[in-house]
Amino acid sequence: MALPTKAWRRILAGVGVLRVHFTADDLCSVTLISRLPQLGEAVLSVQALRRNDQRQRFDAWRRSLRGNLPAKVGPLLDLVPAYGWIPDFLTSTRDNGSVRDVLEAIRAVPRRQLTADLNRLASVHPLPGWVRGLADGDPDAMNAVTGALAAYHDLAIAPHARRMQAALDVDLDRRVTTLRRNGVGALLAGLHPALRWQSPVLTVPAPFGRDIHLAGRGLTVAPVVFGGPLPRLLVGDRDDRPVLIYPLAFDGVANPLTRPAPDGRQQRAAKALGTVLGATRSAVLHAVAAAPGLSTSELADRVSVSPASASEHATSLRDAGLVTSRRERNRVLHYPTAAATTLLNAPHTVPPHAPPTGPPPRCNGDAPKPPRTS
């Protein structure tokens, strides 16, 4: 659900901007990833938990947590303010491995960085006395922080992780399609209404103004479920590759934070899944997976059926949770879900001839080579 222009102007009133300067090499080194580490989402979600905005998106999730968080998550809540900057040592831009790997990386943060981060946080956010031990390198204090983060993740993120990842995968498919068809400028300009692209500079809302020169480091771009309503740039150390995170567009029907109710919808999905491997419908699914972002008419051309038939098959696949569709202007575009990827990778499915996707765009400043994805 897109906000009107006036609403974005109100949100952006009084907000500064980061001016991110790209070289030609940086434009050829834009990397799309389908998610931050789950612990990164967990840290960002603390801000959403502590606020009352974006109610349609987060209220059901908030209600499920408030009153149910154990006391051991307190150290994490102490370190993440409701608004503004989050300490860099909690939002590592380097570590995207398992939960255990990221926790170990946090424990290994140098004391110098801990002290700098906590001093900066203390200048804008009151901190309890126990934080002094953390700044002094007390291992018990650090263990309390990582234990709090792990416990919070298990309660707040893990139950929704599969649906969150499916939503992020759909968004990534859309972005890859935009990049291949229209170049990196269109990708950056279309990530979020609050971003502005005027080649070779991307402006990102921030609490303060600053110029950041990528100088060959490139940029990693990642969608997040939490972290809104504005995108933010995670910069880290001078040699780190910056990460631009942007919130997913809100979809009230397929909100990944709302547990599916055990009602007739599930029964309809199961029934639709039972018929999904018919010959024509299988061809439709493979076509969507091979070229995410096809319109209904393009999909009809790929599988040699009428647009009405293509629309009907896409609806059945959508009911089964294998396809998601979004309206853009006067077209409906179709994308595979994570469940579709799993189904198509199963050994019993044999795809029909793969439709051509065309050569990758040349890297000429505004049309880079295809992104690395993970």
Sequence and secondary structure as in RCSB ss.txt:
>XXXX:A:sequence
MALPTKAWRRILAGVGVLRVHFTADDLCSVTLISRLPQLGEAVLSVQALRRNDQRQRFDAWRRSLRGNLPAKVGP
LLDLVPAYGWIPDFLTSTRDNGSVRDVLEAIRAVPRRQLTADLNRLASVHPLPGWVRGLADGDPDAMNAVTGALA
AYHDLAIAPHARRMQAALDVDLDRRVTTLRRNGVGALLAGLHPALRWQSPVLTVPAPFGRDIHLAGRGLTVAPVV
FGGPLPRLLVGDRDDRPVLIYPLAFDGVANPLTRPAPDGRQQRAAKALGTVLGATRSAVLHAVAAAPGLSTSELA
DRVSVSPASASEHATSLRDAGLVTSRRERNRVLHYPTAAATTLLNAPHTVPPHAPPTGPPPRCNGDAPKPPRTS
>XXXX:A:secstr
    HHHHHHHHTT EEEEEE  HHHHTTEEE S   HHHHHHHHHHHHH   SHHHHHHHHHHHTTT  GGGHH
HHHHS SSS   GGGS SS  S HHHHHHHHHT  HHHHHHHHHHHHTTS   TTHHHHHTT HHHHHHHHHHHH
HHHHHHTGGGHHHHHHHHHHHHHHHHHHHHHH HHHHHHHS TT EEETTEEEEEESS EEEE TT  EEEEEES
SS SS EEE  STTS  EEEEE    SSS TTS   SSHHHHHHHHHHHTTTSHHHHHHHHHHHHSTTEEHHHHH
HHHT  HHHHHHHHHHHHHTTSEEEEEETTEEEEEE HHHHHHHHSTT    S          SSSS S     
